[in-house]
């Protein structure tokens, strides 16, 4: 299976991470640019609010629109990649992502920015699941796959966490629009790396089943209406016709999706996979972890810049404990999985997430060091869950459907991100204020904000605890990377 060329054929697998350095670097960069855009703009939310206008709901959708379309289209993108070619879909997504980012120079209202972010989510959806599935294609050895996923996840989560720091640093010198314009050159470099370093797909590695377009439409509808229900509750009232119609519409879309997937000859997602504990458990646990991380990231951006009055750069530096811990906790996650198995390891991770959220509820009124300590505990829990669940979901799929497995993993994360962001935005708007005042906050408003944060994190601790604990209990006691 050895190729005579410098770049191996798709049939070739690599004996080590060093041997796969070029394609692995390209995939890391592709994942990085997608992940950094999740949070790059979050540090600029106060600036955007002052520049374009809009309260907490508008700012929530500046962040949530990207996650909403991203999460809604991941399964569609993964399904398309398994049919059209994984590298081809990734290259298309990278090109679109870079070009769409340039359109921010014409944005003049918060509504236009929300639309742009939603369209960017479409392009990003073509990137994330393909990245993970291509990693599995590069290696036969399960340990190498685990290590490669760890590398890519560290790079990706570095982008997620470094986004506020990079954004805050840039805001000290340029306008917030440049935070999105910067996506274009990064996407270009990633495109070149994937084009040169990742071998083309083979027809025999793909599936010829037709795309499930009705399933895609139902997925997007269900996720969109579900998230809008939370926002409508604050804007129009929890008993309003709009809120109830949105909630019922989301429930109807979910029911229709399940019915359609069970009846169609070529489903986007074979629901029978959820009859296996590892797939069902990994998706739910991954979702719980994403709810925790997204809620903390969104809440802390507002906390540091509004309650503390810090500059964007200082606020960005304040979240560095997340990235440092993400790297340092790698041995912990591997040791827990090898020593106790997936179920116990993820239960430990869940316990850490709940502990961190409870600690965060206390820490918001006790200074930065208490918050930083909570961030460290949170990140250890995230690190354990994310690595184990990513492997379990991809391994649950047939060899020609690995993109769907990766898409399911990312869908769980993005749905969790949308839920976490929506819960924080909704509760803070409900408990504190729906309009963010310009300039320094009064001591009364700061104290009200602290109280709102405390209630929010307590609610999130309960949500995350139930979702992630149930998911963890569905996993097996396997100590290997292959649960199936």
C-alpha positions as CSV (number, residue, x, y, z in Angstrom):
1,X,0.0,0.0,0.0
2,X,3.0,2.3,-0.3
3,X,2.8,5.0,-2.9
4,X,5.7,6.1,-5.0
5,X,4.7,9.8,-4.6
6,X,5.4,12.1,-1.8
7,X,1.7,12.3,-0.9
8,X,0.2,8.9,-0.3
9,X,-2.9,7.6,-2.0
10,X,-6.1,7.5,0.0
11,X,-5.6,3.8,0.6
12,X,-2.4,4.5,2.5
13,X,-2.5,4.9,6.2
14,X,0.3,6.4,8.3
15,X,2.4,4.6,10.8
16,X,2.8,7.6,13.1
17,X,1.7,11.2,13.7
18,X,5.1,12.4,12.5
19,X,4.6,10.7,9.1
20,X,1.2,12.3,8.8
21,X,2.4,15.8,9.8
22,X,1.4,17.6,6.6
23,X,-2.2,16.4,6.3
24,X,-2.7,16.5,10.1
25,X,-1.5,20.1,10.1
26,X,-3.8,21.0,7.3
27,X,-6.8,19.5,9.1
28,X,-5.8,21.2,12.4
29,X,-5.8,24.6,10.6
30,X,-9.2,23.9,9.0
31,X,-10.7,23.0,12.4
32,X,-9.0,26.0,14.0
33,X,-10.5,28.6,11.7
34,X,-14.0,27.1,12.2
35,X,-13.7,27.0,15.9
36,X,-12.0,30.4,16.4
37,X,-15.0,32.0,14.6
38,X,-17.3,30.6,17.3
39,X,-15.8,33.0,19.9
40,X,-13.6,35.5,18.0
41,X,-16.6,37.9,17.8
42,X,-17.8,37.3,21.3
43,X,-15.3,39.6,22.9
44,X,-16.5,42.4,20.6
45,X,-20.2,42.0,21.6
46,X,-20.2,45.2,23.7
47,X,-18.5,47.1,20.9
48,X,-20.9,45.7,18.3
49,X,-23.8,46.6,20.6
50,X,-22.6,50.2,20.8
51,X,-21.8,50.4,17.1
52,X,-24.8,48.7,15.5
53,X,-27.3,49.0,18.3
54,X,-29.3,46.2,19.9
55,X,-29.8,44.7,23.4
56,X,-28.9,41.3,24.9
57,X,-31.3,39.5,22.5
58,X,-29.6,40.9,19.4
59,X,-26.1,40.1,20.8
60,X,-27.3,36.6,21.7
61,X,-28.3,36.1,18.0
62,X,-25.0,37.5,16.8
63,X,-23.4,34.6,18.6
64,X,-26.2,32.1,18.2
65,X,-27.0,32.6,14.5
66,X,-23.6,31.0,13.6
67,X,-24.1,28.1,15.9
68,X,-27.7,27.7,14.9
69,X,-27.1,27.2,11.1
70,X,-23.9,25.4,11.8
71,X,-25.6,22.9,14.0
72,X,-28.6,22.6,11.8
73,X,-26.6,21.8,8.7
74,X,-23.9,19.5,10.1
75,X,-25.8,16.3,9.4
76,X,-26.6,17.5,5.9
77,X,-22.9,18.4,5.3
78,X,-21.7,15.1,6.7
79,X,-24.2,13.2,4.6
80,X,-23.1,15.1,1.5
81,X,-19.4,14.5,2.3
82,X,-20.0,10.7,2.5
83,X,-21.5,10.9,-1.0
84,X,-19.6,13.7,-2.9
85,X,-16.2,13.2,-1.3
86,X,-14.9,14.4,2.0
87,X,-11.9,16.4,0.8
88,X,-14.0,18.0,-1.9
89,X,-16.7,19.2,0.6
90,X,-14.0,20.5,3.0
91,X,-12.3,22.5,0.2
92,X,-15.6,23.9,-0.8
93,X,-16.5,24.9,2.7
94,X,-13.1,26.6,3.3
95,X,-13.4,28.6,0.1
96,X,-16.9,29.8,0.9
97,X,-16.0,30.6,4.5
98,X,-13.2,32.9,3.4
99,X,-15.2,34.7,0.8
100,X,-18.3,35.2,2.9
101,X,-16.2,36.6,5.8
102,X,-15.1,39.4,3.5
103,X,-18.7,40.6,3.2
104,X,-18.6,42.0,6.7
105,X,-17.2,45.3,5.3
106,X,-20.8,46.1,4.0
107,X,-22.5,45.3,7.3
108,X,-24.2,48.4,8.9
109,X,-26.9,47.0,11.2
110,X,-27.1,44.2,13.8
111,X,-29.7,42.4,11.7
112,X,-27.3,42.3,8.7
113,X,-24.5,41.0,11.0
114,X,-26.8,38.2,12.3
115,X,-27.6,37.2,8.7
116,X,-23.9,37.2,7.8
117,X,-23.1,35.0,10.8
118,X,-25.9,32.6,9.8
119,X,-24.5,32.3,6.3
120,X,-21.0,31.7,7.7
121,X,-22.5,28.9,9.7
122,X,-23.6,27.2,6.5
123,X,-20.0,27.3,5.2
124,X,-18.5,26.1,8.5
125,X,-20.9,23.1,8.5
126,X,-19.1,21.7,5.5
127,X,-15.8,21.8,7.4
128,X,-16.1,20.4,10.9
129,X,-17.5,16.8,10.4
130,X,-15.2,16.3,7.4
131,X,-12.1,17.2,9.4
132,X,-12.8,14.5,12.0
133,X,-13.7,11.8,9.5
134,X,-10.5,12.4,7.5
135,X,-8.5,11.9,10.6
136,X,-10.0,8.4,11.0
137,X,-9.1,7.7,7.4
138,X,-5.4,8.6,8.0
139,X,-4.8,5.9,10.6
140,X,-5.7,2.3,11.1
141,X,-4.3,2.0,14.7
142,X,-6.8,3.0,17.3
143,X,-4.2,4.6,19.6
144,X,-3.0,6.8,16.8
145,X,-6.5,7.8,16.0
146,X,-7.0,8.8,19.7
147,X,-3.8,10.8,19.7
148,X,-4.6,12.5,16.3
149,X,-8.1,13.4,17.6
150,X,-6.5,14.8,20.7
151,X,-4.1,17.0,18.7
152,X,-6.9,18.3,16.4
153,X,-9.2,18.9,19.4
154,X,-6.5,20.8,21.3
155,X,-5.9,23.0,18.3
156,X,-9.6,23.5,17.7
157,X,-10.4,24.3,21.3
158,X,-7.4,26.6,21.3
159,X,-9.1,28.5,18.6
160,X,-12.4,28.4,20.6
161,X,-10.7,29.8,23.7
162,X,-8.1,32.0,22.1
163,X,-10.9,33.7,20.1
164,X,-11.6,36.3,22.8
165,X,-7.9,37.0,23.3
166,X,-7.2,37.4,19.6
167,X,-10.3,39.4,19.2
168,X,-9.6,41.6,22.2
169,X,-6.0,42.3,21.0
170,X,-7.2,43.2,17.5
171,X,-9.9,45.5,18.9
172,X,-7.2,47.6,20.5
173,X,-5.9,48.5,17.0
174,X,-8.7,47.9,14.4
175,X,-12.4,47.9,14.1
176,X,-14.4,44.8,15.0
177,X,-15.1,44.1,11.3
178,X,-11.5,43.0,10.8
179,X,-12.1,40.1,13.2
180,X,-14.1,38.5,10.4
181,X,-12.1,39.8,7.5
182,X,-9.1,37.9,9.1
183,X,-10.9,34.6,8.4
184,X,-10.2,34.9,4.7
185,X,-6.4,34.5,4.7
186,X,-6.6,31.8,7.4
187,X,-9.1,29.9,5.3
188,X,-6.9,30.3,2.2
189,X,-3.8,28.8,4.0
190,X,-6.0,25.9,5.2
191,X,-7.4,25.4,1.7
192,X,-3.9,25.2,0.3
193,X,-2.8,22.8,3.0
194,X,-5.7,20.4,2.5
195,X,-5.4,20.6,-1.3
196,X,-1.7,19.6,-1.2
197,X,-1.5,17.4,1.9
198,X,-4.8,15.4,2.0
199,X,-5.2,12.8,-0.7
200,X,-8.3,12.7,-2.9
201,X,-11.2,10.5,-2.1
202,X,-11.7,7.1,-3.6
203,X,-15.1,6.2,-5.0
204,X,-15.2,2.9,-3.1
205,X,-14.8,4.8,0.2
206,X,-18.0,6.7,-0.4
207,X,-21.7,5.9,-0.5
208,X,-23.9,6.3,-3.5
209,X,-27.2,6.7,-1.6
210,X,-29.1,9.9,-2.5
211,X,-29.1,12.9,-0.2
212,X,-32.0,13.1,2.3
213,X,-33.1,16.7,1.6
214,X,-36.4,16.4,3.5
215,X,-34.5,15.2,6.5
216,X,-32.1,18.2,6.2
217,X,-35.0,20.7,6.1
218,X,-36.6,19.1,9.1
219,X,-33.4,19.2,11.1
220,X,-32.8,22.9,10.4
221,X,-36.5,23.7,11.3
222,X,-36.4,21.8,14.5
223,X,-33.2,23.4,15.8
224,X,-34.1,26.9,14.6
225,X,-37.6,26.9,16.2
226,X,-36.3,25.3,19.4
227,X,-33.7,28.1,19.9
228,X,-36.1,30.8,18.9
229,X,-38.6,29.6,21.5
230,X,-36.2,30.7,24.2
231,X,-35.7,34.2,22.7
232,X,-39.4,34.7,22.1
233,X,-40.2,33.9,25.7
234,X,-38.4,37.0,26.8
235,X,-39.5,39.2,23.9
236,X,-43.1,38.2,23.6
237,X,-43.8,36.4,26.9
238,X,-43.7,32.7,27.8
239,X,-47.5,32.3,27.3
240,X,-47.7,34.3,24.1
241,X,-49.0,32.7,20.9
242,X,-45.6,33.3,19.2
243,X,-43.7,31.4,21.9
244,X,-46.1,28.5,22.0
245,X,-46.3,28.3,18.2
246,X,-42.5,28.2,18.0
247,X,-42.3,25.5,20.7
248,X,-45.0,23.3,19.1
249,X,-43.4,23.8,15.7
250,X,-40.1,22.6,17.0
251,X,-41.7,19.5,18.6
252,X,-43.6,18.8,15.4
253,X,-40.4,19.1,13.3
254,X,-38.6,16.7,15.6
255,X,-41.5,14.2,15.4
256,X,-41.6,14.5,11.6
257,X,-37.9,14.0,11.3
258,X,-38.0,10.8,13.4
259,X,-40.9,9.5,11.3
260,X,-39.3,10.4,8.0
261,X,-35.9,8.9,8.9
262,X,-37.6,5.6,9.9
263,X,-39.6,5.4,6.8
264,X,-37.3,6.6,4.0
265,X,-35.1,4.2,2.1
266,X,-32.0,6.4,2.4
267,X,-32.1,8.2,5.8
268,X,-29.7,11.0,6.6
269,X,-29.2,9.4,10.0
270,X,-29.9,5.8,10.7
271,X,-31.8,6.1,14.0
272,X,-31.1,2.5,14.8
273,X,-27.6,3.6,15.8
274,X,-29.1,5.1,18.9
275,X,-30.2,1.7,20.0
276,X,-26.5,1.2,20.9
277,X,-25.5,2.8,24.2
278,X,-22.2,4.4,23.2
279,X,-23.7,6.4,20.3
280,X,-26.7,7.7,22.3
281,X,-24.7,8.3,25.4
282,X,-21.8,10.0,23.6
283,X,-24.1,12.4,21.8
284,X,-26.0,13.4,25.0
285,X,-22.8,13.8,27.1
286,X,-21.2,15.8,24.3
287,X,-24.2,18.1,24.2
288,X,-24.1,18.6,28.0
289,X,-20.5,19.5,27.9
290,X,-21.1,22.0,25.1
291,X,-24.0,23.6,27.1
292,X,-21.6,24.2,30.0
293,X,-18.8,25.6,27.9
294,X,-20.9,27.9,25.7
295,X,-22.8,29.3,28.7
296,X,-19.6,30.1,30.6
297,X,-17.9,31.7,27.6
298,X,-20.9,33.9,26.8
299,X,-21.5,34.8,30.4
300,X,-17.8,35.6,31.2
301,X,-17.5,37.9,28.2
302,X,-20.3,40.1,29.5
303,X,-19.1,39.7,33.1
304,X,-15.5,40.9,32.5
305,X,-16.4,43.8,30.2
306,X,-19.6,45.0,31.8
307,X,-19.5,44.1,35.5
308,X,-15.7,44.6,35.8
309,X,-15.3,47.2,33.1
310,X,-12.3,45.5,31.6
311,X,-11.0,46.2,28.1
312,X,-11.4,43.6,25.4
313,X,-7.7,42.6,25.6
314,X,-7.8,42.1,29.4
315,X,-11.1,40.2,29.1
316,X,-9.5,38.0,26.5
317,X,-6.4,37.3,28.7
318,X,-8.8,36.4,31.5
319,X,-10.0,33.2,29.8
320,X,-6.5,31.9,29.2
321,X,-6.9,29.3,32.1
322,X,-9.2,27.5,29.7
323,X,-6.7,26.9,27.0
324,X,-3.8,26.1,29.4
325,X,-5.9,23.5,31.2
326,X,-7.2,22.1,27.9
327,X,-3.6,21.2,27.0
328,X,-2.5,20.2,30.4
329,X,-5.5,17.9,31.1
330,X,-4.8,15.6,28.1
331,X,-3.0,12.9,30.3
332,X,-5.9,13.0,32.7
333,X,-8.5,12.2,30.1
334,X,-6.4,9.3,28.7
335,X,-5.7,7.9,32.2
336,X,-9.3,8.0,33.3
337,X,-10.5,6.2,30.1
338,X,-7.7,3.6,30.4
339,X,-8.1,3.0,34.1
340,X,-11.9,3.2,34.6
341,X,-13.5,2.9,31.2
342,X,-15.7,5.3,29.3
343,X,-18.7,5.3,31.5
344,X,-16.9,6.1,34.8
345,X,-14.5,8.6,33.0
346,X,-17.4,10.6,31.6
347,X,-19.3,10.5,34.9
348,X,-16.2,12.0,36.5
349,X,-16.1,14.6,33.7
350,X,-19.8,15.4,34.3
351,X,-19.2,15.8,38.0
352,X,-16.4,18.3,37.3
353,X,-18.7,20.3,35.0
354,X,-21.5,20.5,37.6
355,X,-19.0,21.4,40.3
356,X,-17.5,24.1,38.1
357,X,-21.0,25.6,37.3
358,X,-21.9,25.6,41.0
359,X,-18.6,27.2,41.8
360,X,-19.1,29.8,39.1
361,X,-22.4,30.7,40.7
362,X,-20.5,31.5,43.9
363,X,-17.5,33.0,42.2
364,X,-19.2,35.8,40.3
365,X,-19.3,37.9,43.5
366,X,-15.9,36.8,44.8
367,X,-13.4,38.0,42.3
368,X,-11.3,36.8,39.3
369,X,-9.2,34.2,41.1
370,X,-12.4,32.3,42.2
371,X,-13.6,32.5,38.6
372,X,-10.3,31.3,37.2
373,X,-10.3,28.3,39.6
374,X,-13.8,27.4,38.4
375,X,-12.6,27.6,34.8
376,X,-9.9,25.1,35.4
377,X,-12.3,22.6,36.9
378,X,-14.7,23.1,34.0
379,X,-12.0,22.6,31.4
380,X,-10.7,19.3,32.9
381,X,-14.3,18.0,32.7
382,X,-14.6,19.2,29.1
383,X,-11.4,17.6,28.1
384,X,-12.4,14.2,29.4
385,X,-15.8,14.2,27.8
386,X,-14.9,15.6,24.4
387,X,-12.1,13.2,23.6
388,X,-13.9,10.0,24.6
389,X,-17.3,11.0,23.0
390,X,-15.7,12.1,19.7
391,X,-14.1,8.7,19.3
392,X,-17.2,6.7,20.4
393,X,-19.5,8.5,17.9
394,X,-17.2,8.1,14.8
395,X,-16.4,4.5,15.6
396,X,-20.2,3.8,15.9
397,X,-20.6,4.4,12.1
398,X,-19.9,2.1,9.1
399,X,-16.6,2.8,7.3
400,X,-18.4,4.7,4.5
401,X,-20.4,6.9,6.9
402,X,-17.7,8.3,9.1
403,X,-18.6,11.8,8.2
404,X,-22.1,11.3,9.6
405,X,-20.5,10.1,12.8
406,X,-18.3,13.2,13.0
407,X,-21.3,15.3,12.0
408,X,-23.4,13.8,14.8
409,X,-20.6,14.6,17.3
410,X,-20.4,18.2,16.1
411,X,-24.2,18.6,15.9
412,X,-24.4,17.5,19.6
413,X,-21.8,20.2,20.4
414,X,-23.4,22.9,18.4
415,X,-26.9,22.2,19.6
416,X,-25.5,22.4,23.1
417,X,-23.7,25.6,22.2
418,X,-27.0,27.1,21.0
419,X,-28.8,26.0,24.1
420,X,-26.1,27.3,26.4
421,X,-26.0,30.7,24.7
422,X,-29.8,30.9,24.6
423,X,-30.2,30.0,28.2
424,X,-27.6,32.6,29.4
425,X,-28.9,35.4,27.1
426,X,-32.6,34.6,28.0
427,X,-32.1,34.4,31.7
428,X,-29.9,37.5,31.9
429,X,-32.3,39.5,29.8
430,X,-35.2,38.2,32.1
431,X,-33.4,38.7,35.4
432,X,-31.3,41.7,34.8
433,X,-32.0,43.8,31.7
434,X,-32.8,43.4,28.0
435,X,-30.9,46.6,27.1
436,X,-27.2,46.8,27.8
437,X,-26.4,50.4,29.0
438,X,-23.5,52.2,27.4
439,X,-20.7,53.3,29.6
440,X,-19.9,52.4,33.2
441,X,-22.6,50.4,35.1
442,X,-24.1,51.6,38.4
443,X,-23.3,49.6,41.5
444,X,-27.0,48.6,41.6
445,X,-27.0,47.2,38.1
446,X,-23.7,45.3,38.7
447,X,-25.2,43.7,41.8
448,X,-28.3,42.8,39.8
449,X,-26.1,41.3,37.2
450,X,-24.3,39.2,39.7
451,X,-27.6,37.9,41.1
452,X,-28.8,37.1,37.6
453,X,-25.6,35.2,36.9
454,X,-25.8,33.2,40.1
455,X,-29.3,32.0,39.2
456,X,-28.3,31.3,35.6
457,X,-25.3,29.1,36.5
458,X,-27.4,27.2,39.1
459,X,-30.0,26.5,36.4
460,X,-27.3,25.4,34.0
461,X,-25.7,23.1,36.6
462,X,-29.0,21.3,36.9
463,X,-29.4,21.0,33.1
464,X,-25.9,19.9,32.4
465,X,-26.0,17.4,35.3
466,X,-29.1,15.7,34.0
467,X,-28.1,15.6,30.3
468,X,-24.5,14.6,30.7
469,X,-25.0,12.1,33.6
470,X,-27.7,10.2,31.7
471,X,-25.5,10.2,28.6
472,X,-22.5,8.9,30.5
473,X,-24.5,6.1,32.0
474,X,-25.3,4.9,28.5
475,X,-21.6,4.4,27.7
476,X,-19.8,1.1,28.2
477,X,-17.0,0.2,30.6
478,X,-14.6,-0.3,27.7
479,X,-11.1,0.9,28.3
480,X,-10.2,0.9,24.6
481,X,-10.9,3.6,22.1
482,X,-13.3,1.4,20.2
483,X,-16.6,0.8,22.0
484,X,-18.3,-1.2,19.3
